[in-house]
Amino acid sequence: MPAPKLTDRRPDTVPVLTEDIADQVVAPQWTLLYSLDQHGVSLSTLYRRVRSNKGPCLLTIKDADDQVFGAFLNETLKSSPSYYGTGECFLWKKDPETGRCRVYAWTGKNEYMILAESDFIAIGGGEGKFGLWINSDLERGHSERCPTFENEALSITSEFDCIQLEVWGFRI
């Protein structure tokens, strides 16, 4: 299988998703739908830019501690008052020592996959906890173990500062 091809990233910006990470996650061509450094810091802009994506997407984050992590979402992000998505969703994080990605698959304990509202994005949940939560300004987040994925915290500490955030679309 050929190496993945990442498109639509300006050469003057720093990537979060690399070809190496993309190769581990599955698709031969990816399209950058939203990026903090290219499209600005706005949750409404994120929702508007990803709206045309008809397939799954990958949320990627780089925090202030240089940790890279995110979520595979079986459908695109959209503002909704209730959870959506299926058990195909998962959380992931890159191991800084090995460069390999650790995946946290759906446990089947609940169906709290994606909760995207006007003031936050949350992936996974239950018992008052979110596997990944990002506030409306896309600058701060939180990650802790949740029943949906039984993940470990994706960042070094449960609270993190989001330095870069990207949403990638692809066809499988």
Secondary structure, 3 states (H helix, E strand, C coil): CCCCEEECCCCCCCCCCCHHHHHHHCCCEEEEEEEHHHHCCCHHHHHHHHCCCCCCEEEEEEECCCCEEEEEECCCCCCCCCCECCCCCEEEEECCCCCCEEEEECCCCCCCCEEEECCEEEECCECCECCEEEECCCCEEECCCCCCCCCCCCCCCCEEEEEEEEEEEECC
